[in-house]
Amino acid sequence: MRSVIWFVLLFGAAVVAASTLGANDGLVSVYAGTWRFDVSLNLFLLVLVVGCFAMVSLIHAANRLIGLPERARLWRVARRERTAQAALRESLAQYFAGRYSRAKSAAQHALAIQEDTPELKRDAEFSVLGLLLAAGSAHRLQDRKQRDEHLTRAFELAQGQASARTAEEGARLMAAEWAIDDRDAQRSLQLLSDMPPGVVRRTQALRLKLQAARLGQQPHEALKTARLLVKHQGLSKAASQGLLRSLAFECLDTAHDIDQLRRTWQSLDVVDRRDNFVAARAALRAAQFGSADDARSWLRPGWERIEDTSDDERAALSYALACAIDGIGADWLPRLESAQSAFPREAAVAHAVGTALAERQLWGKARQLLEVAAADANLPIAAKRMAWLTLARLAEKEGQSERAASSYRNAATL
């Protein structure tokens, strides 16, 4: 199709030239002093076109000749830039391959080429990336001194450079991760806090903050960060549940008195307070501080929906209630009887209900349930020991010294 168009244009040009120049009856006179030159119009136009073309070609050739040194310089710069880029790519490939010595050498070679080429020094992003690869390789090689030198230089080059902003953010995230590897939680948290709010909310930053908070024994901050990670879908559902529960345990374990424990309980998220394992852990801590009323109030929601709980949850709730049984009111009896009816063969529930009945001085029924719980092989040793001790106290109150001694002996042998 293109050839046809060119033929049409050529034929059109031939027709125009034949119609305008075919007669050749024009004359051009040129006067120079006493001389006069007469040439045909066609020849004059042909000479004029050829002359213009020759002059343009001459000027273009002169420009190319004059600009040859500059083009040679640009070619050398481009070749050095390609060499530097190739060295940087090699460093990245060696770093991912685990060859950190070669990665560091390649990164330093790329930086040396850039340093020797003034035209390449303006690329701050290239410099920061090369320094980060060299610093990362030094970190893997346990060369912390050289790592810190490269990292400091990367920060200095990235400051005030809009083109290197992303590289600077990556440098700070890597520095925070390296601080965690060095077991320096405070430095890691400080680096993360100095970042812009948008960077801190990124998934990688939140993960680093979570690790640093746990390393620095700051369970409250770690729990808050874990909540943000779950919100940003940075953790799977299965992993998040166990992590949040363990962090809630750590928060509760940091309390040193009942007032601090109450504040910690109120600071937990509603979802955490609904977790039966967390509620049981809080109740155990409250019982240790001598506040059984608080413990039972935190356990009450779990016992109200005891039919919907798993075996492990019922075991945790039952043991926590047995530890917080002092002063239990009669309002708990219908709820406990309902749980016993729903799970008549479950030793953990029998232990809790029996302990509660013993506290309410309903000794006959309490003894039956406690004997069932104490004889169950699947009941944890701590719960079985509590059951035998409660049976021993019941026997003492009834004046059965031999039975009391036998119960104490069974508790001691566990």
HUVENWO-V518139 format. One record per residue. RES is the residue in one small letter. SS is DSSP state (A for helix, B for strand, O for the rest). PHI is phi in radians with two decimals (NA if undefined). OMEGA is omega in whole degrees, -180 to 180 (none if undefined). Layout:
[[RES SS PHI OMEGA] [RES SS PHI OMEGA]]
This chain:
[[m O NA 180] [r A -1.13 179] [s A -1.10 179] [v A -1.11 -180] [i A -1.10 179] [w A -1.09 178] [f A -1.08 179] [v A -1.11 179] [l A -1.12 179] [l A -1.10 178] [f A -1.12 178] [g A -1.12 179] [a A -1.12 179] [a A -1.13 179] [v A -1.14 180] [v A -1.12 -179] [a A -1.13 -180] [a A -1.17 -178] [s A -1.33 -177] [t A -1.69 -175] [l A -1.93 -175] [g O -1.19 -177] [a O -1.23 180] [n O 0.90 180] [d O -1.77 178] [g O -1.51 -179] [l B -2.43 178] [v B -2.11 180] [s B -1.85 180] [v B -2.10 -180] [y B -1.83 177] [a B -2.44 -176] [g O 1.18 180] [t O -1.62 -178] [w B -1.71 177] [r B -2.40 179] [f B -2.06 178] [d B -2.00 177] [v B -2.29 179] [s B -1.23 -179] [l A -1.13 -180] [n A -1.10 179] [l A -1.15 180] [f A -1.08 -180] [l A -1.15 179] [l A -1.13 178] [v A -1.11 -179] [l A -1.12 180] [v A -1.14 -180] [v A -1.11 179] [g A -1.12 178] [c A -1.11 179] [f A -1.08 180] [a A -1.15 -180] [m A -1.16 179] [v A -1.10 179] [s A -1.10 180] [l A -1.13 179] [i A -1.12 180] [h A -1.11 179] [a A -1.14 178] [a A -1.13 178] [n A -1.07 179] [r A -1.11 179] [l A -1.19 180] [i A -1.22 -178] [g O -1.49 -179] [l A -1.07 178] [p A -1.07 180] [e A -1.13 178] [r A -1.14 177] [a A -1.12 178] [r A -1.11 179] [l A -1.10 178] [w A -1.15 178] [r A -1.13 178] [v A -1.12 180] [a A -1.12 179] [r A -1.15 178] [r A -1.17 178] [e A -1.15 177] [r A -1.09 178] [t A -1.13 179] [a A -1.14 178] [q A -1.10 179] [a A -1.12 178] [a A -1.15 179] [l A -1.16 177] [r A -1.12 177] [e A -1.11 178] [s A -1.08 179] [l A -1.13 180] [a A -1.13 179] [q A -1.17 179] [y A -1.13 179] [f A -1.20 179] [a O -1.45 178] [g O 1.48 177] [r O -1.69 -169] [y A -1.31 177] [s A -1.13 178] [r A -1.18 179] [a A -1.10 180] [k A -1.15 179] [s A -1.13 180] [a A -1.16 179] [a A -1.14 178] [q A -1.17 176] [h A -1.14 178] [a A -1.10 179] [l A -1.19 178] [a A -1.15 177] [i A -1.10 179] [q A -1.13 -179] [e A -1.14 -179] [d A -1.44 -178] [t O -2.05 -176] [p A -1.03 -178] [e A -1.19 -178] [l A -1.64 -177] [k O -1.20 -178] [r O -1.31 -180] [d O -1.46 -177] [a A -1.20 -179] [e A -1.12 178] [f A -1.06 -179] [s A -1.10 -178] [v A -1.14 179] [l A -1.11 178] [g A -1.11 178] [l A -1.17 179] [l A -1.17 177] [l A -1.14 178] [a A -1.15 179] [a A -1.17 179] [g A -1.11 178] [s A -1.16 178] [a A -1.13 178] [h A -1.12 179] [r A -1.15 179] [l O -1.56 179] [q O 1.11 176] [d O -1.73 -173] [r A -1.21 -180] [k A -1.10 180] [q A -1.18 177] [r A -1.04 -179] [d A -1.16 178] [e A -1.12 179] [h A -1.11 -178] [l A -1.18 178] [t A -1.09 179] [r A -1.15 178] [a A -1.12 178] [f A -1.09 -179] [e A -1.14 -180] [l A -1.22 -175] [a A -1.40 -177] [q O -1.16 178] [g O 1.35 -180] [q O -1.84 -179] [a A -1.13 -178] [s A -1.22 -177] [a A -1.83 -177] [r A -1.12 179] [t A -1.11 178] [a A -1.13 178] [e A -1.15 178] [e A -1.08 176] [g A -1.10 179] [a A -1.11 -180] [r A -1.21 177] [l A -1.14 178] [m A -1.16 179] [a A -1.13 177] [a A -1.13 178] [e A -1.16 179] [w A -1.17 177] [a A -1.11 176] [i A -1.15 177] [d A -1.08 178] [d O -1.46 -180] [r O 1.12 179] [d O -1.91 -175] [a A -1.19 -177] [q A -1.13 179] [r A -1.14 179] [s A -1.09 179] [l A -1.13 179] [q A -1.15 178] [l A -1.09 180] [l A -1.21 -180] [s A -1.23 179] [d O -1.38 -179] [m O -1.41 176] [p O -1.08 -178] [p A -1.00 -180] [g A -1.15 179] [v A -1.29 -178] [v A -1.12 -179] [r O -1.43 179] [r O -1.25 -174] [t A -1.07 -179] [q A -1.11 179] [a A -1.12 179] [l A -1.16 177] [r A -1.10 178] [l A -1.14 179] [k A -1.13 177] [l A -1.11 179] [q A -1.11 -179] [a A -1.18 179] [a A -1.14 178] [r A -1.20 178] [l A -1.14 179] [g O -1.47 178] [q O 0.99 175] [q O -2.10 -173] [p A -1.12 180] [h A -1.15 177] [e A -1.16 178] [a A -1.13 179] [l A -1.16 178] [k A -1.11 179] [t A -1.17 178] [a A -1.10 176] [r A -1.07 178] [l A -1.14 178] [l A -1.09 178] [v A -1.11 179] [k A -1.11 179] [h O -1.52 179] [q O 1.03 177] [g O -1.52 178] [l O -2.33 176] [s O -1.25 -177] [k A -1.11 -179] [a A -1.16 -179] [a A -1.23 -177] [s A -1.15 -178] [q A -1.10 179] [g A -1.16 -180] [l A -1.16 180] [l A -1.09 180] [r A -1.17 -180] [s A -1.15 178] [l A -1.19 176] [a A -1.10 176] [f A -1.03 -179] [e A -1.10 178] [c A -1.09 -180] [l A -1.17 -178] [d A -1.27 179] [t O -1.38 -180] [a O -1.26 -178] [h O -1.92 175] [d O -2.67 -174] [i A -1.21 179] [d A -1.16 178] [q A -1.14 178] [l A -1.15 178] [r A -1.10 178] [r A -1.11 178] [t A -1.12 179] [w A -1.08 180] [q A -1.22 180] [s A -1.35 179] [l O -1.22 177] [d O -1.20 -180] [v A -1.03 179] [v A -1.10 179] [d A -1.17 -179] [r A -1.21 176] [r A -1.43 178] [d O -1.23 -177] [n A -1.11 179] [f A -1.18 178] [v A -1.16 178] [a A -1.07 179] [a A -1.14 179] [r A -1.12 178] [a A -1.11 179] [a A -1.14 178] [l A -1.09 178] [r A -1.14 179] [a A -1.13 178] [a A -1.12 177] [q A -1.12 178] [f O -1.52 176] [g O 1.41 179] [s O -2.01 -178] [a A -1.20 180] [d A -1.10 177] [d A -1.07 -179] [a A -1.07 -179] [r A -1.21 178] [s A -1.16 178] [w A -1.35 179] [l A -1.47 -173] [r A -0.98 179] [p A -1.01 180] [g A -1.18 179] [w A -1.27 178] [e A -1.23 177] [r O -2.06 -176] [i A -1.12 -180] [e A -1.18 -177] [d A -1.72 -176] [t O -1.72 178] [s O -1.51 -180] [d A -1.07 -179] [d A -1.15 179] [e A -1.13 179] [r A -1.13 178] [a A -1.13 179] [a A -1.15 179] [l A -1.11 -178] [s A -1.17 -179] [y A -1.13 179] [a A -1.12 179] [l A -1.16 179] [a A -1.11 178] [c A -1.34 -178] [a O -1.97 -171] [i O -1.55 -175] [d O -1.07 177] [g O 1.31 -179] [i O -1.12 -177] [g O -1.55 180] [a A -1.20 -180] [d A -1.16 179] [w A -1.43 -173] [l A -1.07 178] [p A -1.03 -179] [r A -1.18 180] [l A -1.21 177] [e A -1.12 177] [s A -1.11 178] [a A -1.15 179] [q A -1.14 178] [s A -1.20 -180] [a A -1.26 -178] [f O -2.30 -174] [p O -1.22 -176] [r O -1.86 -177] [e O -1.69 -174] [a A -1.16 -178] [a A -1.10 178] [v A -1.14 179] [a A -1.07 179] [h A -1.10 -179] [a A -1.13 -179] [v A -1.16 179] [g A -1.11 178] [t A -1.11 178] [a A -1.14 179] [l A -1.15 177] [a A -1.15 177] [e A -1.14 178] [r O -1.50 176] [q O 1.15 171] [l O -1.67 -165] [w A -1.25 -177] [g A -1.10 -180] [k A -1.21 180] [a A -1.11 -179] [r A -1.10 -180] [q A -1.06 -178] [l A -1.21 -179] [l A -1.20 177] [e A -1.15 176] [v A -1.09 -179] [a A -1.16 -177] [a A -1.19 -179] [a A -1.49 -178] [d O -1.37 -178] [a O -1.32 -177] [n O -1.48 -180] [l O -1.25 179] [p O -1.00 -175] [i A -1.07 -179] [a A -1.07 179] [a A -1.19 178] [k A -1.13 179] [r A -1.11 177] [m A -1.08 -180] [a A -1.13 179] [w A -1.14 179] [l A -1.16 177] [t A -1.14 176] [l A -1.08 179] [a A -1.13 179] [r A -1.16 177] [l A -1.10 179] [a A -1.12 178] [e A -1.11 179] [k A -1.18 179] [e O -1.58 179] [g O 1.32 180] [q O -1.71 -174] [s A -1.17 180] [e A -1.13 178] [r A -1.12 179] [a A -1.09 179] [a A -1.11 178] [s A -1.12 -180] [s A -1.17 178] [y A -1.11 -180] [r A -1.15 178] [n A -1.12 179] [a A -1.17 -178] [a A -1.27 -177] [t A -1.43 -179] [l O -1.28 none]]
